[in-house]
């Protein structure tokens, strides 16, 4: 996904790097249970996907406040990515439960 802030386009990817950045910035485990955490995470998505960016958190929030950035699109993107992650985890769990336990050889 790409977003535009001012005259610049930014890629957004839901990556483990974004989660690491969130935890480094907030100094707490990843949770986006409140509005502040959600916006910090959205900003981390930008930072992780655009490592050379000079965009600051204040500029990001200013774009949101001015209506220059539709956060509902980012929110929708994050929700879709989280759903994919949950489906993948459920699939892996189901596959691992189908596997028969291996028998150990007697020595």
C-alpha positions in Angstrom: 0.0 0.0 0.0 1.2 3.5 -0.6 0.1 6.8 1.0 0.8 10.4 0.2 1.8 13.0 2.7 2.4 16.4 1.1 4.3 15.8 -2.1 5.8 12.5 -1.1 4.6 9.0 -1.4 5.3 6.4 1.3 5.2 2.6 1.1 3.4 0.8 3.9 4.2 -2.8 4.7 3.1 -4.7 7.7 6.4 -6.1 8.9 8.1 -7.4 12.0 10.4 -4.4 11.7 7.4 -2.1 12.3 6.5 -4.1 15.5 10.1 -3.8 16.7 10.1 0.0 16.1 6.9 0.3 18.0 8.3 -1.5 21.0 11.6 0.5 20.8 9.7 3.8 20.7 7.1 3.0 23.3 9.3 0.8 25.5 6.5 -1.6 26.0 5.2 -4.8 24.2 3.2 -4.3 21.1 -0.4 -3.5 21.7 -2.5 -1.0 19.8 -5.3 -0.8 22.4 -5.6 2.9 22.5 -5.6 5.8 19.9 -2.1 6.9 20.7 -0.7 3.4 20.3 -2.5 3.1 17.0 -1.0 6.3 15.6 2.4 5.4 16.8 2.1 2.0 15.1 0.9 3.7 11.8 4.0 5.9 12.0 6.2 2.9 12.6 4.8 1.3 9.4 6.0 4.3 7.5 9.4 4.3 9.2 9.9 0.5 8.7 8.9 0.6 5.1 10.8 3.8 4.2 14.0 3.7 6.2 15.4 6.9 4.5 12.4 9.0 5.4 12.9 12.3 7.1 9.2 12.5 8.1 8.7 13.2 11.8 5.9 12.0 14.0 4.7 15.6 14.4 4.5 16.0 10.6 2.6 12.8 10.3 0.1 13.9 13.0 -0.2 17.3 11.3 -1.1 15.6 8.0 -3.8 13.7 9.9 -5.1 16.8 11.7 -5.2 18.8 8.5 -7.1 16.1 6.6 -4.2 15.5 4.2 -4.1 11.9 5.2 -7.0 9.5 5.4 -6.1 7.3 8.4 -9.1 5.0 7.7 -7.3 3.6 4.8 -4.2 2.8 7.0 -6.6 1.3 9.6 -8.2 -0.9 7.0 -4.8 -2.0 5.7 -3.6 -2.9 9.2 -6.9 -4.8 9.9 -6.5 -6.8 6.7 -2.9 -7.6 7.4 -3.7 -8.7 11.0 -6.5 -10.9 9.7 -4.0 -12.6 7.3 -1.6 -13.2 10.1 -4.3 -14.7 12.2 -5.4 -17.0 9.4 -1.9 -18.1 8.7 -1.4 -18.9 12.4 -4.6 -20.9 12.5 -3.6 -22.8 9.4 -0.2 -23.7 10.9 -1.9 -24.8 14.1 -4.3 -27.0 12.2 -1.5 -28.5 10.1 0.7 -29.2 13.2 -2.3 -30.9 15.0 -2.8 -33.2 11.9 0.7 -34.5 12.0 1.1 -37.8 13.8 3.6 -37.8 16.6 6.9 -39.4 15.6 7.9 -42.7 17.3 11.3 -42.7 18.9 13.7 -45.5 18.0 14.6 -47.8 20.8 18.3 -47.8 21.6 
